[in-house]
Amino acid sequence: MPTPIDARITPSLHSENVRQLDGYSDDSAPYLGPVMETLDDAYITLGKIHDARDHASRNQAWTPEQAVIAVSDAAYKQQQRLLSKFDKLSKTLDQQIKSMDEMLTGPLQQKAGMGTLNTEIRNHVRAMPTEERQKFLEDALARKDLTSLTAILGGPGYLSGLMDAEVTHYTRKLHEIQHPEVVGRLTALRSAKAHVEKVGPLVMGQVEKAMGSDWGRVTALRENNSKALAALKFGDGL
């Protein structure tokens, strides 16, 4: 069940935004679960800080400044917890993206028992002019001609007249054809990483809004409060 909307909090931090990201699908959803959980945590926590401030402001024994000081301790702890959680999430997404990228760039395995055919295909392609060779590869990708592509890309590029950069490029294209689900997940993870980088920095400002003061003012209030309390510490008869 989606987290209820709270008008006090920026919509950018609501987890339902994840469902609108490029690449989101039933298949990629499990990979984005931690992103939604982190956003839900931030959204709900901010709501609780707002609630705490509302309760503190109704305490007639406190001035508005005292209410801010009272709420700020819990707000700071939650802010640091959330910022750390966003940082860990970002690193996890980086690792997942790297892992899936490697899946799409790994070397191809040649088909067993096709040694002679593989050699004939490579010789045929190597004899082509550069432009014709590139067109042959593009057409093979379009046809999903796995036999030709695996023969050409499954060995060193020079056997087929290809440069290493060309082998890397076409190998990835072939992997993408063979593993469309990985492409979808990778797209979703990259979208999620960009979203986390965009909304993560909003947490501090939203915490300040929730407690009703920026951290600079909180520091000043605490210093003044400490001085006032220190002034009350005097001995009898002085």
BALOBA-1460 file (C-alpha; in Angstrom, 3 decimals):
// residues 238
<rec num="1" residu="m" x="0.000" y="0.000" z="0.000"/>
<rec num="2" residu="p" x="1.477" y="3.384" z="-0.999"/>
<rec num="3" residu="t" x="2.569" y="5.740" z="1.755"/>
<rec num="4" residu="p" x="-0.189" y="8.357" z="2.299"/>
<rec num="5" residu="i" x="0.498" y="11.801" z="0.861"/>
<rec num="6" residu="d" x="1.658" y="14.382" z="3.412"/>
<rec num="7" residu="a" x="1.286" y="17.946" z="2.126"/>
<rec num="8" residu="r" x="3.969" y="19.133" z="4.544"/>
<rec num="9" residu="i" x="6.674" y="17.174" z="2.708"/>
<rec num="10" residu="t" x="8.041" y="17.678" z="-0.808"/>
<rec num="11" residu="p" x="6.420" y="15.261" z="-3.306"/>
<rec num="12" residu="s" x="9.886" y="14.547" z="-4.721"/>
<rec num="13" residu="l" x="10.651" y="12.254" z="-1.774"/>
<rec num="14" residu="h" x="7.544" y="10.095" z="-2.185"/>
<rec num="15" residu="s" x="8.338" y="6.520" z="-3.175"/>
<rec num="16" residu="e" x="5.629" y="6.359" z="-5.856"/>
<rec num="17" residu="n" x="7.921" y="8.443" z="-8.081"/>
<rec num="18" residu="v" x="10.044" y="5.318" z="-8.542"/>
<rec num="19" residu="r" x="7.237" y="3.644" z="-10.502"/>
<rec num="20" residu="q" x="7.524" y="6.401" z="-13.106"/>
<rec num="21" residu="l" x="11.250" y="5.943" z="-13.695"/>
<rec num="22" residu="d" x="12.541" y="4.818" z="-17.073"/>
<rec num="23" residu="g" x="12.953" y="1.041" z="-17.055"/>
<rec num="24" residu="y" x="10.548" y="0.354" z="-14.191"/>
<rec num="25" residu="s" x="8.588" y="-2.867" z="-14.771"/>
<rec num="26" residu="d" x="7.383" y="-5.943" z="-12.948"/>
<rec num="27" residu="d" x="10.758" y="-7.514" z="-13.718"/>
<rec num="28" residu="s" x="12.907" y="-4.612" z="-12.486"/>
<rec num="29" residu="a" x="10.683" y="-3.722" z="-9.510"/>
<rec num="30" residu="p" x="12.452" y="-6.083" z="-7.051"/>
<rec num="31" residu="y" x="15.774" y="-4.413" z="-7.848"/>
<rec num="32" residu="l" x="14.278" y="-1.016" z="-6.997"/>
<rec num="33" residu="g" x="12.698" y="-2.199" z="-3.749"/>
<rec num="34" residu="p" x="15.517" y="-0.768" z="-1.578"/>
<rec num="35" residu="v" x="15.083" y="2.610" z="-3.284"/>
<rec num="36" residu="m" x="11.371" y="2.699" z="-2.486"/>
<rec num="37" residu="e" x="12.008" y="1.548" z="1.087"/>
<rec num="38" residu="t" x="14.581" y="4.297" z="1.664"/>
<rec num="39" residu="l" x="12.258" y="6.964" z="0.271"/>
<rec num="40" residu="d" x="9.380" y="5.664" z="2.397"/>
<rec num="41" residu="d" x="11.620" y="5.795" z="5.456"/>
<rec num="42" residu="a" x="12.608" y="9.400" z="4.741"/>
<rec num="43" residu="y" x="9.035" y="10.461" z="3.992"/>
<rec num="44" residu="i" x="7.563" y="8.861" z="7.121"/>
<rec num="45" residu="t" x="10.391" y="10.129" z="9.339"/>
<rec num="46" residu="l" x="9.910" y="13.691" z="8.111"/>
<rec num="47" residu="g" x="6.223" y="13.392" z="8.917"/>
<rec num="48" residu="k" x="7.092" y="12.327" z="12.461"/>
<rec num="49" residu="i" x="9.399" y="15.336" z="12.885"/>
<rec num="50" residu="h" x="6.556" y="17.603" z="11.743"/>
<rec num="51" residu="d" x="4.281" y="15.918" z="14.286"/>
<rec num="52" residu="a" x="6.868" y="16.343" z="17.047"/>
<rec num="53" residu="r" x="7.175" y="20.034" z="16.256"/>
<rec num="54" residu="d" x="3.381" y="20.448" z="16.344"/>
<rec num="55" residu="h" x="3.212" y="18.814" z="19.775"/>
<rec num="56" residu="a" x="6.155" y="20.864" z="21.066"/>
<rec num="57" residu="s" x="4.612" y="24.122" z="19.859"/>
<rec num="58" residu="r" x="1.482" y="23.372" z="21.893"/>
<rec num="59" residu="n" x="3.477" y="22.975" z="25.105"/>
<rec num="60" residu="q" x="2.633" y="26.198" z="26.939"/>
<rec num="61" residu="a" x="5.663" y="25.779" z="29.203"/>
<rec num="62" residu="w" x="7.974" y="26.307" z="26.222"/>
<rec num="63" residu="t" x="8.682" y="29.363" z="24.117"/>
<rec num="64" residu="p" x="8.843" y="28.783" z="20.343"/>
<rec num="65" residu="e" x="12.643" y="28.789" z="20.645"/>
<rec num="66" residu="q" x="12.600" y="26.161" z="23.386"/>
<rec num="67" residu="a" x="10.329" y="24.024" z="21.233"/>
<rec num="68" residu="v" x="12.858" y="24.198" z="18.389"/>
<rec num="69" residu="i" x="15.694" y="23.137" z="20.695"/>
<rec num="70" residu="a" x="13.624" y="20.250" z="22.054"/>
<rec num="71" residu="v" x="12.815" y="18.918" z="18.574"/>
<rec num="72" residu="s" x="16.276" y="19.535" z="17.105"/>
<rec num="73" residu="d" x="18.039" y="16.722" z="18.984"/>
<rec num="74" residu="a" x="15.790" y="14.003" z="17.558"/>
<rec num="75" residu="a" x="15.709" y="15.746" z="14.177"/>
<rec num="76" residu="y" x="19.505" y="15.755" z="13.932"/>
<rec num="77" residu="k" x="19.783" y="12.046" z="14.767"/>
<rec num="78" residu="q" x="17.182" y="11.157" z="12.150"/>
<rec num="79" residu="q" x="18.773" y="13.427" z="9.566"/>
<rec num="80" residu="q" x="22.177" y="11.781" z="9.982"/>
<rec num="81" residu="r" x="20.611" y="8.326" z="9.866"/>
<rec num="82" residu="l" x="18.778" y="9.114" z="6.640"/>
<rec num="83" residu="l" x="21.784" y="10.747" z="4.972"/>
<rec num="84" residu="s" x="23.877" y="7.681" z="5.804"/>
<rec num="85" residu="k" x="21.157" y="5.417" z="4.425"/>
<rec num="86" residu="f" x="20.986" y="7.367" z="1.156"/>
<rec num="87" residu="d" x="24.773" y="7.190" z="0.858"/>
<rec num="88" residu="k" x="24.789" y="3.402" z="1.335"/>
<rec num="89" residu="l" x="21.934" y="3.042" z="-1.155"/>
<rec num="90" residu="s" x="23.852" y="5.026" z="-3.763"/>
<rec num="91" residu="k" x="26.904" y="2.791" z="-3.345"/>
<rec num="92" residu="t" x="24.766" y="-0.346" z="-3.613"/>
<rec num="93" residu="l" x="23.200" y="0.924" z="-6.839"/>
<rec num="94" residu="d" x="26.674" y="1.632" z="-8.233"/>
<rec num="95" residu="q" x="27.705" y="-1.956" z="-7.504"/>
<rec num="96" residu="q" x="24.578" y="-3.380" z="-9.139"/>
<rec num="97" residu="i" x="25.034" y="-1.193" z="-12.207"/>
<rec num="98" residu="k" x="28.676" y="-2.263" z="-12.516"/>
<rec num="99" residu="s" x="27.735" y="-5.936" z="-12.192"/>
<rec num="100" residu="m" x="25.084" y="-5.754" z="-14.918"/>
<rec num="101" residu="d" x="27.373" y="-3.730" z="-17.168"/>
<rec num="102" residu="e" x="29.942" y="-6.494" z="-16.871"/>
<rec num="103" residu="m" x="27.297" y="-9.061" z="-17.839"/>
<rec num="104" residu="l" x="26.711" y="-7.141" z="-21.065"/>
<rec num="105" residu="t" x="30.384" y="-6.759" z="-21.936"/>
<rec num="106" residu="g" x="31.745" y="-10.202" z="-21.025"/>
<rec num="107" residu="p" x="33.428" y="-12.405" z="-23.643"/>
<rec num="108" residu="l" x="31.287" y="-14.673" z="-25.789"/>
<rec num="109" residu="q" x="31.514" y="-18.448" z="-25.692"/>
<rec num="110" residu="q" x="31.883" y="-20.093" z="-29.081"/>
<rec num="111" residu="k" x="29.526" y="-22.902" z="-29.950"/>
<rec num="112" residu="a" x="31.135" y="-26.329" z="-29.626"/>
<rec num="113" residu="g" x="31.596" y="-28.442" z="-32.748"/>
<rec num="114" residu="m" x="31.578" y="-25.480" z="-35.151"/>
<rec num="115" residu="g" x="35.318" y="-24.895" z="-35.494"/>
<rec num="116" residu="t" x="35.433" y="-25.152" z="-39.306"/>
<rec num="117" residu="l" x="32.341" y="-23.009" z="-39.801"/>
<rec num="118" residu="n" x="33.651" y="-20.393" z="-37.370"/>
<rec num="119" residu="t" x="36.888" y="-20.165" z="-39.345"/>
<rec num="120" residu="e" x="35.049" y="-19.851" z="-42.665"/>
<rec num="121" residu="i" x="32.818" y="-17.070" z="-41.327"/>
<rec num="122" residu="r" x="35.798" y="-15.128" z="-39.953"/>
<rec num="123" residu="n" x="37.754" y="-15.470" z="-43.186"/>
<rec num="124" residu="h" x="34.718" y="-14.324" z="-45.137"/>
<rec num="125" residu="v" x="34.262" y="-11.232" z="-42.963"/>
<rec num="126" residu="r" x="37.977" y="-10.396" z="-42.824"/>
<rec num="127" residu="a" x="38.109" y="-10.269" z="-46.624"/>
<rec num="128" residu="m" x="35.390" y="-7.592" z="-46.751"/>
<rec num="129" residu="p" x="36.093" y="-3.849" z="-47.099"/>
<rec num="130" residu="t" x="35.620" y="-1.993" z="-43.791"/>
<rec num="131" residu="e" x="32.230" y="-0.463" z="-44.627"/>
<rec num="132" residu="e" x="30.879" y="-3.752" z="-45.965"/>
<rec num="133" residu="r" x="32.115" y="-5.559" z="-42.846"/>
<rec num="134" residu="q" x="30.328" y="-3.076" z="-40.580"/>
<rec num="135" residu="k" x="27.129" y="-3.425" z="-42.609"/>
<rec num="136" residu="f" x="27.390" y="-7.212" z="-42.371"/>
<rec num="137" residu="l" x="27.614" y="-7.007" z="-38.574"/>
<rec num="138" residu="e" x="24.731" y="-4.543" z="-38.282"/>
<rec num="139" residu="d" x="22.571" y="-6.742" z="-40.512"/>
<rec num="140" residu="a" x="23.513" y="-9.825" z="-38.476"/>
<rec num="141" residu="l" x="22.431" y="-8.024" z="-35.302"/>
<rec num="142" residu="a" x="19.144" y="-7.018" z="-36.920"/>
<rec num="143" residu="r" x="18.533" y="-10.630" z="-38.021"/>
<rec num="144" residu="k" x="19.730" y="-11.986" z="-34.662"/>
<rec num="145" residu="d" x="22.123" y="-14.218" z="-36.583"/>
<rec num="146" residu="l" x="23.759" y="-15.702" z="-33.500"/>
<rec num="147" residu="t" x="25.814" y="-18.228" z="-35.482"/>
<rec num="148" residu="s" x="27.658" y="-15.555" z="-37.459"/>
<rec num="149" residu="l" x="27.954" y="-13.111" z="-34.573"/>
<rec num="150" residu="t" x="29.279" y="-15.702" z="-32.138"/>
<rec num="151" residu="a" x="31.824" y="-16.922" z="-34.676"/>
<rec num="152" residu="i" x="33.081" y="-13.389" z="-35.353"/>
<rec num="153" residu="l" x="32.978" y="-12.003" z="-31.815"/>
<rec num="154" residu="g" x="33.895" y="-15.182" z="-29.953"/>
<rec num="155" residu="g" x="37.555" y="-14.968" z="-30.963"/>
<rec num="156" residu="p" x="40.248" y="-12.294" z="-31.232"/>
<rec num="157" residu="g" x="39.132" y="-9.381" z="-33.366"/>
<rec num="158" residu="y" x="42.069" y="-9.584" z="-35.773"/>
<rec num="159" residu="l" x="40.827" y="-12.989" z="-37.014"/>
<rec num="160" residu="s" x="37.822" y="-11.193" z="-38.513"/>
<rec num="161" residu="g" x="39.538" y="-7.916" z="-39.366"/>
<rec num="162" residu="l" x="38.043" y="-6.082" z="-36.388"/>
<rec num="163" residu="m" x="39.657" y="-3.681" z="-33.959"/>
<rec num="164" residu="d" x="39.280" y="-4.335" z="-30.234"/>
<rec num="165" residu="a" x="36.905" y="-1.380" z="-29.863"/>
<rec num="166" residu="e" x="34.656" y="-2.847" z="-32.559"/>
<rec num="167" residu="v" x="34.607" y="-6.232" z="-30.835"/>
<rec num="168" residu="t" x="33.625" y="-4.571" z="-27.550"/>
<rec num="169" residu="h" x="30.875" y="-2.545" z="-29.244"/>
<rec num="170" residu="y" x="29.288" y="-5.417" z="-31.151"/>
<rec num="171" residu="t" x="29.689" y="-7.866" z="-28.275"/>
<rec num="172" residu="r" x="27.642" y="-5.587" z="-26.053"/>
<rec num="173" residu="k" x="25.003" y="-5.221" z="-28.769"/>
<rec num="174" residu="l" x="24.775" y="-9.005" z="-29.028"/>
<rec num="175" residu="h" x="24.503" y="-9.431" z="-25.258"/>
<rec num="176" residu="e" x="21.694" y="-6.859" z="-25.245"/>
<rec num="177" residu="i" x="19.817" y="-8.876" z="-27.860"/>
<rec num="178" residu="q" x="20.310" y="-12.098" z="-25.918"/>
<rec num="179" residu="h" x="19.477" y="-10.617" z="-22.505"/>
<rec num="180" residu="p" x="16.791" y="-7.924" z="-22.865"/>
<rec num="181" residu="e" x="15.776" y="-8.411" z="-19.220"/>
<rec num="182" residu="v" x="19.257" y="-7.337" z="-18.076"/>
<rec num="183" residu="v" x="19.034" y="-4.254" z="-20.286"/>
<rec num="184" residu="g" x="15.702" y="-3.350" z="-18.672"/>
<rec num="185" residu="r" x="17.059" y="-3.829" z="-15.160"/>
<rec num="186" residu="l" x="20.171" y="-1.812" z="-15.952"/>
<rec num="187" residu="t" x="18.062" y="1.018" z="-17.357"/>
<rec num="188" residu="a" x="15.909" y="1.006" z="-14.230"/>
<rec num="189" residu="l" x="18.912" y="0.985" z="-11.890"/>
<rec num="190" residu="r" x="20.547" y="3.887" z="-13.699"/>
<rec num="191" residu="s" x="17.304" y="5.855" z="-13.534"/>
<rec num="192" residu="a" x="17.018" y="5.056" z="-9.832"/>
<rec num="193" residu="k" x="20.609" y="6.145" z="-9.181"/>
<rec num="194" residu="a" x="19.963" y="9.486" z="-10.885"/>
<rec num="195" residu="h" x="16.751" y="9.912" z="-8.876"/>
<rec num="196" residu="v" x="18.492" y="9.153" z="-5.577"/>
<rec num="197" residu="e" x="21.241" y="11.656" z="-6.394"/>
<rec num="198" residu="k" x="18.568" y="14.253" z="-7.153"/>
<rec num="199" residu="v" x="16.328" y="13.827" z="-4.102"/>
<rec num="200" residu="g" x="18.847" y="12.729" z="-1.456"/>
<rec num="201" residu="p" x="20.165" y="16.278" z="-0.946"/>
<rec num="202" residu="l" x="16.597" y="17.445" z="-0.215"/>
<rec num="203" residu="v" x="16.563" y="15.607" z="3.117"/>
<rec num="204" residu="m" x="18.438" y="18.250" z="5.115"/>
<rec num="205" residu="g" x="16.226" y="21.093" z="3.921"/>
<rec num="206" residu="q" x="13.117" y="19.061" z="4.618"/>
<rec num="207" residu="v" x="14.336" y="18.301" z="8.155"/>
<rec num="208" residu="e" x="14.875" y="22.018" z="8.749"/>
<rec num="209" residu="k" x="11.397" y="22.745" z="7.461"/>
<rec num="210" residu="a" x="9.910" y="20.043" z="9.683"/>
<rec num="211" residu="m" x="11.528" y="21.323" z="12.880"/>
<rec num="212" residu="g" x="10.797" y="24.963" z="11.987"/>
<rec num="213" residu="s" x="14.352" y="26.294" z="11.870"/>
<rec num="214" residu="d" x="17.614" y="26.025" z="9.963"/>
<rec num="215" residu="w" x="20.649" y="24.481" z="11.634"/>
<rec num="216" residu="g" x="22.467" y="27.801" z="11.925"/>
<rec num="217" residu="r" x="19.672" y="29.214" z="14.054"/>
<rec num="218" residu="v" x="19.494" y="26.001" z="16.091"/>
<rec num="219" residu="t" x="23.208" y="26.336" z="16.912"/>
<rec num="220" residu="a" x="22.719" y="29.953" z="18.003"/>
<rec num="221" residu="l" x="19.724" y="29.031" z="20.173"/>
<rec num="222" residu="r" x="21.667" y="26.228" z="21.842"/>
<rec num="223" residu="e" x="24.599" y="28.542" z="22.591"/>
<rec num="224" residu="n" x="22.321" y="31.185" z="24.100"/>
<rec num="225" residu="n" x="20.513" y="28.518" z="26.109"/>
<rec num="226" residu="s" x="23.813" y="27.167" z="27.449"/>
<rec num="227" residu="k" x="24.900" y="30.653" z="28.511"/>
<rec num="228" residu="a" x="21.585" y="31.251" z="30.262"/>
<rec num="229" residu="l" x="21.811" y="27.947" z="32.131"/>
<rec num="230" residu="a" x="25.429" y="28.648" z="33.093"/>
<rec num="231" residu="a" x="24.407" y="32.018" z="34.528"/>
<rec num="232" residu="l" x="22.044" y="30.224" z="36.901"/>
<rec num="233" residu="k" x="24.865" y="28.185" z="38.408"/>
<rec num="234" residu="f" x="25.984" y="30.330" z="41.342"/>
<rec num="235" residu="g" x="26.521" y="29.511" z="44.981"/>
<rec num="236" residu="d" x="24.484" y="30.746" z="47.948"/>
<rec num="237" residu="g" x="25.682" y="34.018" z="49.464"/>
<rec num="238" residu="l" x="27.481" y="35.226" z="46.324"/>
